[in-house]
């Protein structure tokens, strides 16, 4: 019988935190025991954390996993009291007001690599104790926040453990950095941190493939191991939920939607169709962290409802109630491509997907796995409008059919965890 190895997973985000960032390692941890690894989790105490969203239902998924929580000094806790919206921002650094811009300047030039670095000294101390007490040989850090990788860097230097760094989003190449002023020495310091992580880890995992790997390889002189593991879907959760679609054409978006997303072409297409004026049975249902201004824009032309942040179970139900799912990539993400954590769940829902992104991208390749799903650039206004019209006409004639990719099992959380286990055995 193969020996079970303990593995320390250091993740800032953990239930009751919500969103795709927490789900990735929550599900890996849920299934790792099937492959002879026992996960031990080190995270921040929720009382001291600054989470953009809360989903207490996720705690049911991980109640039997060993969890250690620590104190943290959270700059974003104070930031929230000054930010005009009073929420912890997600996938966006606000710049609506002059005061927002001042806070953004402070955040990007004083907290390197990010504003959650106040967790690091407490996490390092606790991690070293866990490693020593339980004879741990494997450590994984996941970011963002990318400051978490500096925890891995430190404990690797002290203990010599085998360390994997998981990049859920780009570090230097994240889309919003180019829109803000940063001192040159700050940029150099941030890059220095990233290259140290890339050079020192025993392997790097990303959520996208070769294109991003090439960018990262060009930053370092050592021969590093790079792996890609997509975000996935949990088969058990999907199978127990029925697809109950309403008696109107249901367009659905889930996730984060802000000024940084390329939603304008879709808005123009909706405006051209004008479902309200033309009495079309179309509704646009959104869920997640949605900018209220964007909701107001769509509401002028189509019946629009935002449910706010839903539990993961509820979000899946909403996806499976759709006749059309939409995904908006972030502005300025041509290289490297960014694949939203929800895309695989979109695929598993069986509904067609309208993906507005740059062409010849990795996300386009994924979307193409779903029959009748398409990717258009933000300049393809006529194509977007015609696609919505055609999809609506198909539904109106009663010809809508659920179409799930034959290879969706490849992206199940259990199968992806198998891939992770194989990577651990290679490093």
Buried (B, 14 or more C-beta within 10 A) or exposed (E): EEEEBBBBBBBBBBBBBBBBBBBBBBBBBBBBBEBBBBBBBBBBEEEBBBBBBBBEBBEEBBEEBBBBBBBBBBBBBEBBEEBEEEEBBBBBBBBEEEEBBEBBBBBBBEBBBBBBBBBBBBBBEBBBEBBEEEEBBBBBBBBBBBBBBBBBBBBBEEBEBBBBBBBBBBBBBBBBBEEBEBEEEBBEBBBEBBBBBBBBBBBBBBBBBEBBBEBBBEBBEEEBEBBBBBBBBBBEBBEEBEBEBEEBBBBBBBBBBBEBBBBBBBBBBBBBBEBBEEEBBBBBBBBBBBBEEBBEBBBEBBBBEBBEBBBBBBBBBBBBBBBBBBBBBBBBBBEBBBBBBBBBBBBBBBBBBBBBBBEEBBBBEBBBBBEBBBBBBBEBBEBBBEBBBEBBEBBEEEEBEEBBBEEBEBBBBBBBBBBBBEBBEEE
